[in-house]
Amino acid sequence: MATRKLQKGEWRPFLDRMSKVIAGSQAEIAIDSLALGHQIEAEWLPLLGIAYDPKDDLVEVALEGVDHMISHPREIYVDDGGPMLNSLEIVDDEGTRQVIQLRRPLMLAPPSH
């Protein structure tokens, strides 16, 4: 496993690819900030999709029953080992870290060129 930072130009295509292969996976969202401390936003719910909207500068994490929005993301890190994805960490413009942990690692489709 290796954690790597995605460049902003990679956000949308990476999250689009990931969303195509998430069927059957579950996710937990944890939020860490100086103001809030550590909080669990959602605990092991079916993951429906993750998308980045560059127009609104917004990452949307759709879980069954929860629509989690992250405004003005500053950095996105992925913990993967080749085609396996274990977690995403998104840091917003206020420094709040939002970690999406996957219960079952995902097999990512290769990038389309």
Phi and psi in radians as a Rosetta constraint file:
Dihedral C 1 N 2 CA 2 C 2 CIRCULARHARMONIC -2.482 0.35
Dihedral N 2 CA 2 C 2 N 3 CIRCULARHARMONIC 2.411 0.35
Dihedral C 2 N 3 CA 3 C 3 CIRCULARHARMONIC -1.695 0.35
Dihedral N 3 CA 3 C 3 N 4 CIRCULARHARMONIC 2.311 0.35
Dihedral C 3 N 4 CA 4 C 4 CIRCULARHARMONIC -2.427 0.35
Dihedral N 4 CA 4 C 4 N 5 CIRCULARHARMONIC 2.641 0.35
Dihedral C 4 N 5 CA 5 C 5 CIRCULARHARMONIC -1.582 0.35
Dihedral N 5 CA 5 C 5 N 6 CIRCULARHARMONIC 2.298 0.35
Dihedral C 5 N 6 CA 6 C 6 CIRCULARHARMONIC -1.491 0.35
Dihedral N 6 CA 6 C 6 N 7 CIRCULARHARMONIC 2.418 0.35
Dihedral C 6 N 7 CA 7 C 7 CIRCULARHARMONIC -1.305 0.35
Dihedral N 7 CA 7 C 7 N 8 CIRCULARHARMONIC 2.636 0.35
Dihedral C 7 N 8 CA 8 C 8 CIRCULARHARMONIC -0.956 0.35
Dihedral N 8 CA 8 C 8 N 9 CIRCULARHARMONIC -0.637 0.35
Dihedral C 8 N 9 CA 9 C 9 CIRCULARHARMONIC -1.149 0.35
Dihedral N 9 CA 9 C 9 N 10 CIRCULARHARMONIC -0.321 0.35
Dihedral C 9 N 10 CA 10 C 10 CIRCULARHARMONIC -1.535 0.35
Dihedral N 10 CA 10 C 10 N 11 CIRCULARHARMONIC -0.314 0.35
Dihedral C 10 N 11 CA 11 C 11 CIRCULARHARMONIC -0.952 0.35
Dihedral N 11 CA 11 C 11 N 12 CIRCULARHARMONIC -1.000 0.35
Dihedral C 11 N 12 CA 12 C 12 CIRCULARHARMONIC -1.096 0.35
Dihedral N 12 CA 12 C 12 N 13 CIRCULARHARMONIC -0.902 0.35
Dihedral C 12 N 13 CA 13 C 13 CIRCULARHARMONIC -1.100 0.35
Dihedral N 13 CA 13 C 13 N 14 CIRCULARHARMONIC -0.662 0.35
Dihedral C 13 N 14 CA 14 C 14 CIRCULARHARMONIC -1.115 0.35
Dihedral N 14 CA 14 C 14 N 15 CIRCULARHARMONIC -0.858 0.35
Dihedral C 14 N 15 CA 15 C 15 CIRCULARHARMONIC -1.167 0.35
Dihedral N 15 CA 15 C 15 N 16 CIRCULARHARMONIC -0.609 0.35
Dihedral C 15 N 16 CA 16 C 16 CIRCULARHARMONIC -1.087 0.35
Dihedral N 16 CA 16 C 16 N 17 CIRCULARHARMONIC -0.798 0.35
Dihedral C 16 N 17 CA 17 C 17 CIRCULARHARMONIC -1.075 0.35
Dihedral N 17 CA 17 C 17 N 18 CIRCULARHARMONIC -0.780 0.35
Dihedral C 17 N 18 CA 18 C 18 CIRCULARHARMONIC -1.065 0.35
Dihedral N 18 CA 18 C 18 N 19 CIRCULARHARMONIC -0.736 0.35
Dihedral C 18 N 19 CA 19 C 19 CIRCULARHARMONIC -1.107 0.35
Dihedral N 19 CA 19 C 19 N 20 CIRCULARHARMONIC -0.404 0.35
Dihedral C 19 N 20 CA 20 C 20 CIRCULARHARMONIC -1.299 0.35
Dihedral N 20 CA 20 C 20 N 21 CIRCULARHARMONIC -0.317 0.35
Dihedral C 20 N 21 CA 21 C 21 CIRCULARHARMONIC -2.082 0.35
Dihedral N 21 CA 21 C 21 N 22 CIRCULARHARMONIC 0.317 0.35
Dihedral C 21 N 22 CA 22 C 22 CIRCULARHARMONIC -1.574 0.35
Dihedral N 22 CA 22 C 22 N 23 CIRCULARHARMONIC -0.068 0.35
Dihedral C 22 N 23 CA 23 C 23 CIRCULARHARMONIC -0.915 0.35
Dihedral N 23 CA 23 C 23 N 24 CIRCULARHARMONIC 2.267 0.35
Dihedral C 23 N 24 CA 24 C 24 CIRCULARHARMONIC 1.522 0.35
Dihedral N 24 CA 24 C 24 N 25 CIRCULARHARMONIC -0.099 0.35
Dihedral C 24 N 25 CA 25 C 25 CIRCULARHARMONIC -1.561 0.35
Dihedral N 25 CA 25 C 25 N 26 CIRCULARHARMONIC 2.701 0.35
Dihedral C 25 N 26 CA 26 C 26 CIRCULARHARMONIC -2.113 0.35
Dihedral N 26 CA 26 C 26 N 27 CIRCULARHARMONIC 2.659 0.35
Dihedral C 26 N 27 CA 27 C 27 CIRCULARHARMONIC -2.393 0.35
Dihedral N 27 CA 27 C 27 N 28 CIRCULARHARMONIC 2.683 0.35
Dihedral C 27 N 28 CA 28 C 28 CIRCULARHARMONIC -2.137 0.35
Dihedral N 28 CA 28 C 28 N 29 CIRCULARHARMONIC 2.407 0.35
Dihedral C 28 N 29 CA 29 C 29 CIRCULARHARMONIC -1.981 0.35
Dihedral N 29 CA 29 C 29 N 30 CIRCULARHARMONIC 2.112 0.35
Dihedral C 29 N 30 CA 30 C 30 CIRCULARHARMONIC -1.997 0.35
Dihedral N 30 CA 30 C 30 N 31 CIRCULARHARMONIC 2.424 0.35
Dihedral C 30 N 31 CA 31 C 31 CIRCULARHARMONIC -2.046 0.35
Dihedral N 31 CA 31 C 31 N 32 CIRCULARHARMONIC 2.264 0.35
Dihedral C 31 N 32 CA 32 C 32 CIRCULARHARMONIC -2.170 0.35
Dihedral N 32 CA 32 C 32 N 33 CIRCULARHARMONIC 2.137 0.35
Dihedral C 32 N 33 CA 33 C 33 CIRCULARHARMONIC -2.630 0.35
Dihedral N 33 CA 33 C 33 N 34 CIRCULARHARMONIC 2.784 0.35
Dihedral C 33 N 34 CA 34 C 34 CIRCULARHARMONIC -1.123 0.35
Dihedral N 34 CA 34 C 34 N 35 CIRCULARHARMONIC -0.654 0.35
Dihedral C 34 N 35 CA 35 C 35 CIRCULARHARMONIC -1.287 0.35
Dihedral N 35 CA 35 C 35 N 36 CIRCULARHARMONIC -0.662 0.35
Dihedral C 35 N 36 CA 36 C 36 CIRCULARHARMONIC -1.795 0.35
Dihedral N 36 CA 36 C 36 N 37 CIRCULARHARMONIC -0.319 0.35
Dihedral C 36 N 37 CA 37 C 37 CIRCULARHARMONIC 1.356 0.35
Dihedral N 37 CA 37 C 37 N 38 CIRCULARHARMONIC -2.577 0.35
Dihedral C 37 N 38 CA 38 C 38 CIRCULARHARMONIC -1.821 0.35
Dihedral N 38 CA 38 C 38 N 39 CIRCULARHARMONIC 2.174 0.35
Dihedral C 38 N 39 CA 39 C 39 CIRCULARHARMONIC -2.372 0.35
Dihedral N 39 CA 39 C 39 N 40 CIRCULARHARMONIC 2.537 0.35
Dihedral C 39 N 40 CA 40 C 40 CIRCULARHARMONIC -1.660 0.35
Dihedral N 40 CA 40 C 40 N 41 CIRCULARHARMONIC 2.059 0.35
Dihedral C 40 N 41 CA 41 C 41 CIRCULARHARMONIC -1.437 0.35
Dihedral N 41 CA 41 C 41 N 42 CIRCULARHARMONIC -0.699 0.35
Dihedral C 41 N 42 CA 42 C 42 CIRCULARHARMONIC -2.590 0.35
Dihedral N 42 CA 42 C 42 N 43 CIRCULARHARMONIC 2.433 0.35
Dihedral C 42 N 43 CA 43 C 43 CIRCULARHARMONIC -2.087 0.35
Dihedral N 43 CA 43 C 43 N 44 CIRCULARHARMONIC 1.867 0.35
Dihedral C 43 N 44 CA 44 C 44 CIRCULARHARMONIC 0.864 0.35
Dihedral N 44 CA 44 C 44 N 45 CIRCULARHARMONIC 1.045 0.35
Dihedral C 44 N 45 CA 45 C 45 CIRCULARHARMONIC -1.818 0.35
Dihedral N 45 CA 45 C 45 N 46 CIRCULARHARMONIC 2.697 0.35
Dihedral C 45 N 46 CA 46 C 46 CIRCULARHARMONIC -1.041 0.35
Dihedral N 46 CA 46 C 46 N 47 CIRCULARHARMONIC 2.293 0.35
Dihedral C 46 N 47 CA 47 C 47 CIRCULARHARMONIC -1.571 0.35
Dihedral N 47 CA 47 C 47 N 48 CIRCULARHARMONIC 2.144 0.35
Dihedral C 47 N 48 CA 48 C 48 CIRCULARHARMONIC -1.652 0.35
Dihedral N 48 CA 48 C 48 N 49 CIRCULARHARMONIC -0.567 0.35
Dihedral C 48 N 49 CA 49 C 49 CIRCULARHARMONIC 3.001 0.35
Dihedral N 49 CA 49 C 49 N 50 CIRCULARHARMONIC 2.805 0.35
Dihedral C 49 N 50 CA 50 C 50 CIRCULARHARMONIC -2.371 0.35
Dihedral N 50 CA 50 C 50 N 51 CIRCULARHARMONIC 2.313 0.35
Dihedral C 50 N 51 CA 51 C 51 CIRCULARHARMONIC -2.494 0.35
Dihedral N 51 CA 51 C 51 N 52 CIRCULARHARMONIC 2.629 0.35
Dihedral C 51 N 52 CA 52 C 52 CIRCULARHARMONIC -1.984 0.35
Dihedral N 52 CA 52 C 52 N 53 CIRCULARHARMONIC 2.228 0.35
Dihedral C 52 N 53 CA 53 C 53 CIRCULARHARMONIC -1.870 0.35
Dihedral N 53 CA 53 C 53 N 54 CIRCULARHARMONIC 1.802 0.35
Dihedral C 53 N 54 CA 54 C 54 CIRCULARHARMONIC -1.164 0.35
Dihedral N 54 CA 54 C 54 N 55 CIRCULARHARMONIC -0.489 0.35
Dihedral C 54 N 55 CA 55 C 55 CIRCULARHARMONIC -1.109 0.35
Dihedral N 55 CA 55 C 55 N 56 CIRCULARHARMONIC -0.805 0.35
Dihedral C 55 N 56 CA 56 C 56 CIRCULARHARMONIC -1.636 0.35
Dihedral N 56 CA 56 C 56 N 57 CIRCULARHARMONIC -0.046 0.35
Dihedral C 56 N 57 CA 57 C 57 CIRCULARHARMONIC 0.890 0.35
Dihedral N 57 CA 57 C 57 N 58 CIRCULARHARMONIC 1.107 0.35
Dihedral C 57 N 58 CA 58 C 58 CIRCULARHARMONIC -2.525 0.35
Dihedral N 58 CA 58 C 58 N 59 CIRCULARHARMONIC 2.339 0.35
Dihedral C 58 N 59 CA 59 C 59 CIRCULARHARMONIC -1.814 0.35
Dihedral N 59 CA 59 C 59 N 60 CIRCULARHARMONIC 2.261 0.35
Dihedral C 59 N 60 CA 60 C 60 CIRCULARHARMONIC -1.973 0.35
Dihedral N 60 CA 60 C 60 N 61 CIRCULARHARMONIC 2.224 0.35
Dihedral C 60 N 61 CA 61 C 61 CIRCULARHARMONIC -1.962 0.35
Dihedral N 61 CA 61 C 61 N 62 CIRCULARHARMONIC 1.945 0.35
Dihedral C 61 N 62 CA 62 C 62 CIRCULARHARMONIC -1.767 0.35
Dihedral N 62 CA 62 C 62 N 63 CIRCULARHARMONIC 2.018 0.35
Dihedral C 62 N 63 CA 63 C 63 CIRCULARHARMONIC -2.012 0.35
Dihedral N 63 CA 63 C 63 N 64 CIRCULARHARMONIC 2.837 0.35
Dihedral C 63 N 64 CA 64 C 64 CIRCULARHARMONIC -1.080 0.35
Dihedral N 64 CA 64 C 64 N 65 CIRCULARHARMONIC 1.993 0.35
Dihedral C 64 N 65 CA 65 C 65 CIRCULARHARMONIC 1.493 0.35
Dihedral N 65 CA 65 C 65 N 66 CIRCULARHARMONIC -0.088 0.35
Dihedral C 65 N 66 CA 66 C 66 CIRCULARHARMONIC -2.384 0.35
Dihedral N 66 CA 66 C 66 N 67 CIRCULARHARMONIC 2.251 0.35
Dihedral C 66 N 67 CA 67 C 67 CIRCULARHARMONIC -2.049 0.35
Dihedral N 67 CA 67 C 67 N 68 CIRCULARHARMONIC 1.742 0.35
Dihedral C 67 N 68 CA 68 C 68 CIRCULARHARMONIC -1.691 0.35
Dihedral N 68 CA 68 C 68 N 69 CIRCULARHARMONIC 2.110 0.35
Dihedral C 68 N 69 CA 69 C 69 CIRCULARHARMONIC -1.892 0.35
Dihedral N 69 CA 69 C 69 N 70 CIRCULARHARMONIC 2.387 0.35
Dihedral C 69 N 70 CA 70 C 70 CIRCULARHARMONIC -2.129 0.35
Dihedral N 70 CA 70 C 70 N 71 CIRCULARHARMONIC 1.851 0.35
Dihedral C 70 N 71 CA 71 C 71 CIRCULARHARMONIC -1.412 0.35
Dihedral N 71 CA 71 C 71 N 72 CIRCULARHARMONIC 2.467 0.35
Dihedral C 71 N 72 CA 72 C 72 CIRCULARHARMONIC 0.883 0.35
Dihedral N 72 CA 72 C 72 N 73 CIRCULARHARMONIC 1.025 0.35
Dihedral C 72 N 73 CA 73 C 73 CIRCULARHARMONIC -1.085 0.35
Dihedral N 73 CA 73 C 73 N 74 CIRCULARHARMONIC 2.491 0.35
Dihedral C 73 N 74 CA 74 C 74 CIRCULARHARMONIC -1.849 0.35
Dihedral N 74 CA 74 C 74 N 75 CIRCULARHARMONIC -0.629 0.35
Dihedral C 74 N 75 CA 75 C 75 CIRCULARHARMONIC -2.553 0.35
Dihedral N 75 CA 75 C 75 N 76 CIRCULARHARMONIC 2.555 0.35
Dihedral C 75 N 76 CA 76 C 76 CIRCULARHARMONIC -2.279 0.35
Dihedral N 76 CA 76 C 76 N 77 CIRCULARHARMONIC 2.221 0.35
Dihedral C 76 N 77 CA 77 C 77 CIRCULARHARMONIC -2.023 0.35
Dihedral N 77 CA 77 C 77 N 78 CIRCULARHARMONIC 2.501 0.35
Dihedral C 77 N 78 CA 78 C 78 CIRCULARHARMONIC -2.120 0.35
Dihedral N 78 CA 78 C 78 N 79 CIRCULARHARMONIC 2.466 0.35
Dihedral C 78 N 79 CA 79 C 79 CIRCULARHARMONIC -1.872 0.35
Dihedral N 79 CA 79 C 79 N 80 CIRCULARHARMONIC 1.772 0.35
Dihedral C 79 N 80 CA 80 C 80 CIRCULARHARMONIC -2.416 0.35
Dihedral N 80 CA 80 C 80 N 81 CIRCULARHARMONIC 2.886 0.35
Dihedral C 80 N 81 CA 81 C 81 CIRCULARHARMONIC -2.300 0.35
Dihedral N 81 CA 81 C 81 N 82 CIRCULARHARMONIC 1.409 0.35
Dihedral C 81 N 82 CA 82 C 82 CIRCULARHARMONIC 1.288 0.35
Dihedral N 82 CA 82 C 82 N 83 CIRCULARHARMONIC -2.063 0.35
Dihedral C 82 N 83 CA 83 C 83 CIRCULARHARMONIC -1.446 0.35
Dihedral N 83 CA 83 C 83 N 84 CIRCULARHARMONIC -0.085 0.35
Dihedral C 83 N 84 CA 84 C 84 CIRCULARHARMONIC -1.603 0.35
Dihedral N 84 CA 84 C 84 N 85 CIRCULARHARMONIC 2.294 0.35
Dihedral C 84 N 85 CA 85 C 85 CIRCULARHARMONIC -2.004 0.35
Dihedral N 85 CA 85 C 85 N 86 CIRCULARHARMONIC 2.193 0.35
Dihedral C 85 N 86 CA 86 C 86 CIRCULARHARMONIC -1.827 0.35
Dihedral N 86 CA 86 C 86 N 87 CIRCULARHARMONIC -0.654 0.35
Dihedral C 86 N 87 CA 87 C 87 CIRCULARHARMONIC -2.833 0.35
Dihedral N 87 CA 87 C 87 N 88 CIRCULARHARMONIC 2.836 0.35
Dihedral C 87 N 88 CA 88 C 88 CIRCULARHARMONIC -2.192 0.35
Dihedral N 88 CA 88 C 88 N 89 CIRCULARHARMONIC 2.491 0.35
Dihedral C 88 N 89 CA 89 C 89 CIRCULARHARMONIC -2.168 0.35
Dihedral N 89 CA 89 C 89 N 90 CIRCULARHARMONIC 2.175 0.35
Dihedral C 89 N 90 CA 90 C 90 CIRCULARHARMONIC -2.056 0.35
Dihedral N 90 CA 90 C 90 N 91 CIRCULARHARMONIC 2.199 0.35
Dihedral C 90 N 91 CA 91 C 91 CIRCULARHARMONIC -1.873 0.35
Dihedral N 91 CA 91 C 91 N 92 CIRCULARHARMONIC 2.164 0.35
Dihedral C 91 N 92 CA 92 C 92 CIRCULARHARMONIC -1.546 0.35
Dihedral N 92 CA 92 C 92 N 93 CIRCULARHARMONIC -3.136 0.35
Dihedral C 92 N 93 CA 93 C 93 CIRCULARHARMONIC -1.209 0.35
Dihedral N 93 CA 93 C 93 N 94 CIRCULARHARMONIC -0.188 0.35
Dihedral C 93 N 94 CA 94 C 94 CIRCULARHARMONIC -1.706 0.35
Dihedral N 94 CA 94 C 94 N 95 CIRCULARHARMONIC 0.032 0.35
Dihedral C 94 N 95 CA 95 C 95 CIRCULARHARMONIC 1.518 0.35
Dihedral N 95 CA 95 C 95 N 96 CIRCULARHARMONIC 0.081 0.35
Dihedral C 95 N 96 CA 96 C 96 CIRCULARHARMONIC -1.280 0.35
Dihedral N 96 CA 96 C 96 N 97 CIRCULARHARMONIC 2.273 0.35
Dihedral C 96 N 97 CA 97 C 97 CIRCULARHARMONIC -1.684 0.35
Dihedral N 97 CA 97 C 97 N 98 CIRCULARHARMONIC 2.283 0.35
Dihedral C 97 N 98 CA 98 C 98 CIRCULARHARMONIC -2.180 0.35
Dihedral N 98 CA 98 C 98 N 99 CIRCULARHARMONIC 2.018 0.35
Dihedral C 98 N 99 CA 99 C 99 CIRCULARHARMONIC -1.878 0.35
Dihedral N 99 CA 99 C 99 N 100 CIRCULARHARMONIC 2.153 0.35
Dihedral C 99 N 100 CA 100 C 100 CIRCULARHARMONIC -1.813 0.35
Dihedral N 100 CA 100 C 100 N 101 CIRCULARHARMONIC 1.882 0.35
Dihedral C 100 N 101 CA 101 C 101 CIRCULARHARMONIC -1.709 0.35
Dihedral N 101 CA 101 C 101 N 102 CIRCULARHARMONIC 2.317 0.35
Dihedral C 101 N 102 CA 102 C 102 CIRCULARHARMONIC -1.766 0.35
Dihedral N 102 CA 102 C 102 N 103 CIRCULARHARMONIC 2.328 0.35
Dihedral C 102 N 103 CA 103 C 103 CIRCULARHARMONIC -1.248 0.35
Dihedral N 103 CA 103 C 103 N 104 CIRCULARHARMONIC -0.721 0.35
Dihedral C 103 N 104 CA 104 C 104 CIRCULARHARMONIC -2.048 0.35
Dihedral N 104 CA 104 C 104 N 105 CIRCULARHARMONIC 2.066 0.35
Dihedral C 104 N 105 CA 105 C 105 CIRCULARHARMONIC -0.973 0.35
Dihedral N 105 CA 105 C 105 N 106 CIRCULARHARMONIC 2.573 0.35
Dihedral C 105 N 106 CA 106 C 106 CIRCULARHARMONIC -1.715 0.35
Dihedral N 106 CA 106 C 106 N 107 CIRCULARHARMONIC 2.558 0.35
Dihedral C 106 N 107 CA 107 C 107 CIRCULARHARMONIC -1.629 0.35
Dihedral N 107 CA 107 C 107 N 108 CIRCULARHARMONIC 2.031 0.35
Dihedral C 107 N 108 CA 108 C 108 CIRCULARHARMONIC -1.510 0.35
Dihedral N 108 CA 108 C 108 N 109 CIRCULARHARMONIC 2.482 0.35
Dihedral C 108 N 109 CA 109 C 109 CIRCULARHARMONIC -1.234 0.35
Dihedral N 109 CA 109 C 109 N 110 CIRCULARHARMONIC 2.574 0.35
Dihedral C 109 N 110 CA 110 C 110 CIRCULARHARMONIC -1.155 0.35
Dihedral N 110 CA 110 C 110 N 111 CIRCULARHARMONIC 2.640 0.35
Dihedral C 110 N 111 CA 111 C 111 CIRCULARHARMONIC -1.046 0.35
Dihedral N 111 CA 111 C 111 N 112 CIRCULARHARMONIC 2.447 0.35
Dihedral C 111 N 112 CA 112 C 112 CIRCULARHARMONIC -1.661 0.35
Dihedral N 112 CA 112 C 112 N 113 CIRCULARHARMONIC 2.362 0.35
